[in-house]
Amino acid sequence: MLKTFRKDHTTLGLILGALGPVLGFLIFYLLKFLPHGESLGDYLHLFSSHHFLIPKVMSLSLLMNAITFFFYTQYHKDLTAKGILIVTLIYAVIILIFKL
């Protein structure tokens, strides 16, 4: 499994770039809402009733991509970093659309 993460492929970067914000979203829930006894369903319902929160939390979730991108550039895995950057830019466009 770890051998897969050591490879330098754009596809790996696209997958990591797509999963990073999801992981960041869940970490945000675990740190901010779970200690107050909020369920994951309540957390998700919050976004359906308060649309202005979506771009803010998505932006915070993208920090996982920044960390992953930094890690892969430090180890000169440029193709993987390129894939992460592509997905991050797509997320950024989606965030801008939500802000409009």
C-alpha positions in Angstrom: 0.0 0.0 0.0 2.7 2.5 0.9 4.5 1.6 -2.3 1.6 3.1 -4.2 2.1 6.5 -2.5 5.7 6.5 -3.5 5.0 6.4 -7.2 5.0 9.5 -9.4 1.8 9.5 -11.4 -0.7 12.2 -12.3 -3.5 9.8 -11.7 -2.3 9.2 -8.1 -2.3 13.0 -7.6 -5.8 13.3 -9.0 -7.0 10.7 -6.6 -5.2 12.2 -3.6 -6.3 15.7 -4.6 -10.0 14.5 -4.6 -9.8 12.6 -1.3 -7.8 15.3 0.6 -10.6 17.8 1.0 -13.0 15.0 2.0 -10.5 14.0 4.7 -10.1 17.7 5.7 -13.9 18.1 5.8 -14.1 15.1 8.3 -11.2 16.4 10.4 -13.0 19.8 10.6 -16.1 17.9 11.9 -14.1 15.9 14.4 -12.3 19.0 15.8 -15.1 21.5 15.7 -18.5 19.7 16.0 -18.0 16.3 17.6 -16.7 17.7 20.9 -20.0 19.6 21.2 -22.0 16.4 20.7 -23.2 17.2 17.1 -23.8 14.2 14.9 -22.4 14.0 11.3 -26.0 14.2 10.1 -26.4 17.5 12.0 -23.1 18.8 10.6 -24.2 18.0 7.0 -27.7 19.5 7.6 -26.0 22.7 8.7 -24.7 23.2 5.2 -28.1 22.6 3.6 -29.6 25.3 5.7 -26.7 27.8 5.6 -25.2 27.8 2.1 -22.8 30.6 2.9 -20.8 28.1 5.1 -20.0 25.8 2.2 -17.2 27.8 0.5 -15.6 28.6 3.9 -15.5 25.0 5.0 -14.4 23.8 1.5 -11.5 26.3 1.7 -10.4 25.0 5.0 -10.7 21.4 3.7 -8.3 22.3 0.9 -5.5 22.7 3.5 -5.2 18.9 3.3 -4.3 19.3 -0.4 -1.8 22.0 0.4 -0.1 19.7 2.9 -0.1 16.8 0.4 1.1 19.0 -2.4 4.0 20.2 -0.2 4.9 16.7 0.7 5.1 15.5 -2.9 7.0 18.5 -4.1 9.6 18.0 -1.3 10.2 14.5 -2.6 10.3 15.6 -6.3 7.2 13.7 -7.2 6.2 16.3 -9.7 3.6 14.4 -11.7 1.7 13.5 -8.5 2.0 17.1 -7.3 0.6 18.2 -10.7 -2.4 16.0 -10.2 -3.1 17.4 -6.8 -2.7 20.9 -8.1 -5.2 20.3 -10.9 -7.9 19.0 -8.5 -7.2 21.9 -6.1 -7.8 24.4 -8.9 -11.0 22.6 -9.8 -12.1 22.8 -6.1 -11.2 26.5 -6.2 -13.4 27.2 -9.2 -16.3 25.3 -7.4 -15.7 27.5 -4.3 -15.9 30.6 -6.4 -19.1 29.4 -8.0 -20.6 28.9 -4.5 -19.6 32.4 -3.5 -21.5 33.8 -6.3 
